[in-house]
Amino acid sequence: MLIIGSHVSFGNNQLLGAVEEALSYGANTLMFYTGAPTNTIRKDIDEETTKKALDLMKENDIDINNVICHAPYIVNLGNKSDLDKWSFSINFLKEELKRCDRMGVTKMVLHPGNAIGITPEEGINNIIEAVNEILSADAKCKILFETMAGKGTECGRNIDEIAMLVKGITNKKRIGVCVDTCHIFDAGYEVSDFDKYLDEFDKKVGVEYIECVHVNDSKNECGSHKDRHANIGFGNIGFDNLLSVIYHKKLEHVSKILETPYVGNSDDDKERLYPPYKYEIMMIRDNKFDKDIMNKIRKEYK
């Protein structure tokens, strides 16, 4: 069974609102931030709303084990030149994992961190030290290291760096990997030869660690290290190449999450933007690219 969804809003109704939005797209999984991705301000998890969300998921055959939380991307475990900030990030992520536990969410995706002013190896060692401390706390939710495009000082920009991260973590049962198709393409891996990527990943890390796939096309050329997502089939990866990832037999059990850009009323409209996920999921389920999809999205939401 295809497990596919998208990024959705947590909002005022928290998990319930997120599930309702996912269902409106025809999804059977979802991913959310528990607050704004640009800050660490968080509201308490509402137990009553969470119960309603879990009941709604059961009614619609959404497995909570396929649901993904995403840590805010401003958290940086890669640099500890400011120990107060580094310690704050560690303690914040401990609490974020506990918030996931309260909802029954079992996986949280994390951008590994940035090696600002230090070597990539030093940055990776800082991340390993931080995650080992985070996972020593009493929580159950896993951390999934996201593959990165290699923009700036990002860690996790290639399979070797992901392998270093996984190898350094003591509690292997509490970690996994989220493969982002735009990121690996921008990092220099041809998605058109995804079997080659998976073979190398399996040898150096282990394909069993892949527990989420972010499905995004790319506005950039392969190896650009820029990280600019494009809508499915409208970028340089291409629809058929993305389908080969989505339907890969080795990843059948893995959640596929769309993080593609919202669509404006026109190609240059930045004021009113609409989610593309309902139509992108339809295309993926139908295994057929619809070149008129942008106009259909605009027509529905206009």
Secondary structure as UniProt FT lines:
FT   STRAND          4..7
FT   TURN            12..13
FT   HELIX           14..24
FT   TURN            25..26
FT   STRAND          29..32
FT   TURN            37..38
FT   HELIX           47..59
FT   TURN            60..61
FT   HELIX           64..66
FT   STRAND          68..70
FT   TURN            73..74
FT   HELIX           83..103
FT   STRAND          107..110
FT   TURN            116..117
FT   HELIX           120..135
FT   STRAND          142..146
FT   TURN            152..153
FT   HELIX           159..168
FT   HELIX           172..174
FT   STRAND          175..180
FT   HELIX           181..187
FT   HELIX           191..193
FT   HELIX           194..204
FT   HELIX           207..209
FT   STRAND          210..215
FT   STRAND          217..218
FT   TURN            222..223
FT   STRAND          229..230
FT   TURN            232..233
FT   HELIX           239..246
FT   HELIX           249..251
FT   TURN            252..253
FT   STRAND          255..258
FT   STRAND          263..264
FT   TURN            267..268
FT   STRAND          273..274
FT   HELIX           277..286
FT   TURN            291..292
FT   HELIX           293..301
//
